[in-house]
Amino acid sequence: MKFDTKLLHSGFNPKEHNMCINVPIYPTTAFDFGSVQRGADLFDLKCEGDIYTRLSNPTSNILEKRLADLEGGVGALCFSSGQAATTAAILNITSANQEVVASSTLYGGTCNLFSHTLKKLGIEVKFALGDDIEDFEKLITNKTRCIFIELLSNPALNIIDIEKLAKLAHKNNIPLIVDNTIPTPYLCKPIEWGADIVVHSTTKYLSGHGNAMGGAIVDSGNFDWAKAGKFPELSEPDESYHGIVYTETFKNAAFIVKARAQLIRDLGSSPSPFNSYLTISGLETLSLRMQRHCESALKVARFLEDNKYISWVNYPMLESNKYHSLAKKYTPKGCSSIVGFGLIGGASAGVKFIEALKIPIFTTNIGDTRSIITYPYITTHRQLSEAQMKACKIGADTMRFSVGLEDIDDIIDDLDNAIRESQK
C-alpha cells in the first residue's frame, strides 16, 4: 500500500473487529486471559495479547501499527502526550551519570524537561549551539547515549542534516532520535535518512483537530543495541521479567518492546483509547491537510516577507531562507504550517497585534485545522532563561503562526489589518 492508502487501512482488518468499518473504541481497563497458561505467558512476554489498558489496548494497538507503517519502523508505542513519548525514548536507554547531546533549538517544554527534570534524575543534557555536525561531535563523550533533535524545530524551524548526523551517531555507537512532529511522515520520514528512533506529539498534525492529546515512539529496528556495547538495559537480563534479554528474544524490536514492558508499565503514561480513536480519525485526512497547510503557509510567508512592518520572516521554503537547500532535500513537498516572524515594535507591538487578530486563536498549540498565533516569549518559552531563549532563537519580537485551513485570503487580510493596528 502507498502512503494515502495506509492512512485509511494500515493495521486494521474489519474481520477482526466484528466487521466494523471504523476502528472501534475499546473502553475497558482489563482483558480476559482465557486460560491460566495464557495469563502466565502474557506476563512472561511469551505471547502477544492485551493484559491491561495501561500496557496496551486494541484501539491504541491499531494506531501504533499504522504509525509504524507510515514511518517505516518495526514497531510503535503510543503515550498520553508528546512529552511522555520524549521522556520514555530517553529513559529507555539512559540512566544516571550518563549524557544526551541535543539541539538547542527545541520546543520550550522539551528544553525544560532536558535542562531540569532529567538533571534531577542524574542525566546531563548537553546542548549544541549550532546546526553543524561539528557542534554535536565536540559534545560526545563515552557517557553519551543518544543524540536528540527536532526536524523543523519548534519554533526556530532550523533543519539539521539528518543524514550526516546519523552517520556521526553511528560512528560513536549511539542512536539518533528525531522528533518528527512538525513535518509528519507525509513530509519526511527520518528513518529513511538514518534516524533510529522517531518521536511524535500526535496532539498536533497527526490528530489535526485540536481534540486529542497523545504521543508516540516509532522504532526503526535498524540500530544494533547489542553490538554497540553501551546498552545493558537491552542486551543483558531484565530481572523484572525473569531475566529476559530483549535483544535476544525480540531481536530488532528490542527497544520498542522494552519501552512498553518497563516504562509504560511503571510510569503509566498510556493513552486513552478514545484519544487513540480520535487520532486515527484525524490521520485519515493527513495528506490533504498537510498539502493545504504547506500551500497556505508559503503564501503567508511571502506576504510577510514583503511587509514593511515585519523585520524578518522564517520559513524554510522561502528561497531567501538559510535552510532552503536542506528543506528541498528533506521536505520537498513543503515545510508544514508554522511561519516565524519578527514584528517591528517589540513587545508593545506584539500585544496590539495579537489583540487585533480576528481569525487566529491565541494559544500554544500547532497543527490544528484552525489558525493559531503564539507569542513564545511570554508562553511556550517563558520558563527559560534569557540565555536559553537566545539559544532557541526566541526574542521579544518573535511570533509563531500556525497557518490553518481557513481561506488564505481571509487569513492574509486579517494579518494585514492586525499588523497595521500594531504600529499605531
Stockholm file with secondary structure:
# STOCKHOLM 1.0

chainA/1-424         MKFDTKLLHSGFNPKEHNMCINVPIYPTTAFDFGSVQRGADLFDLKCEGDIYTRLSNPTSNILEKRLADLEGGVGALCFSSGQAATTAAILNITSANQEVVASSTLYGGTCNLFSHTLKKLGIEVKFALGDDIEDFEKLITNKTRCIFIELLSNPALNIIDIEKLAKLAHKNNIPLIVDNTIPTPYLCKPIEWGADIVVHSTTKYLSGHGNAMGGAIVDSGNFDWAKAGKFPELSEPDESYHGIVYTETFKNAAFIVKARAQLIRDLGSSPSPFNSYLTISGLETLSLRMQRHCESALKVARFLEDNKYISWVNYPMLESNKYHSLAKKYTPKGCSSIVGFGLIGGASAGVKFIEALKIPIFTTNIGDTRSIITYPYITTHRQLSEAQMKACKIGADTMRFSVGLEDIDDIIDDLDNAIRESQK
#=GR chainA/1-424 SS CCHHHHHHHTTCCGGGTTTCSSCCCCCCSBCCCCSHHHHHHHHTTSSCCCSBTTTCCHHHHHHHHHHHHHHTCSEEEEESSHHHHHHHHHHTTCCTTCEEEEESSCCHHHHHIIIIIHHHTTCEEEEESSSSHHHHHTTCCTTEEEEEEESSCTTTCCCCCHHHHHHHHHHTTCCEEEECTTTHHHHCCGGGGTCSEEEECTTTTTTCSSCCCCEEEEECSCCCHHHHSCCHHHHSCBGGGTTBCHHHHSGGGHHHHHIIIIIIHHHCCCCCHHHHHHHHHHHTTHHHHHHHHHHHHHHHHHHHHTCTTEEEEECTTSTTSTTHHHHHHHCTTCCCSEEEEEETTHHHHHHHHHHHCSSSEESSCCSCSSCEEECGGGTTTTTSCHHHHHHTTCCTTEEEEECCSSCHHHHHHHHHHHHHHHTC
#=GC SS_cons         CCHHHHHHHTTCCGGGTTTCSSCCCCCCSBCCCCSHHHHHHHHTTSSCCCSBTTTCCHHHHHHHHHHHHHHTCSEEEEESSHHHHHHHHHHTTCCTTCEEEEESSCCHHHHHIIIIIHHHTTCEEEEESSSSHHHHHTTCCTTEEEEEEESSCTTTCCCCCHHHHHHHHHHTTCCEEEECTTTHHHHCCGGGGTCSEEEECTTTTTTCSSCCCCEEEEECSCCCHHHHSCCHHHHSCBGGGTTBCHHHHSGGGHHHHHIIIIIIHHHCCCCCHHHHHHHHHHHTTHHHHHHHHHHHHHHHHHHHHTCTTEEEEECTTSTTSTTHHHHHHHCTTCCCSEEEEEETTHHHHHHHHHHHCSSSEESSCCSCSSCEEECGGGTTTTTSCHHHHHHTTCCTTEEEEECCSSCHHHHHHHHHHHHHHHTC
//
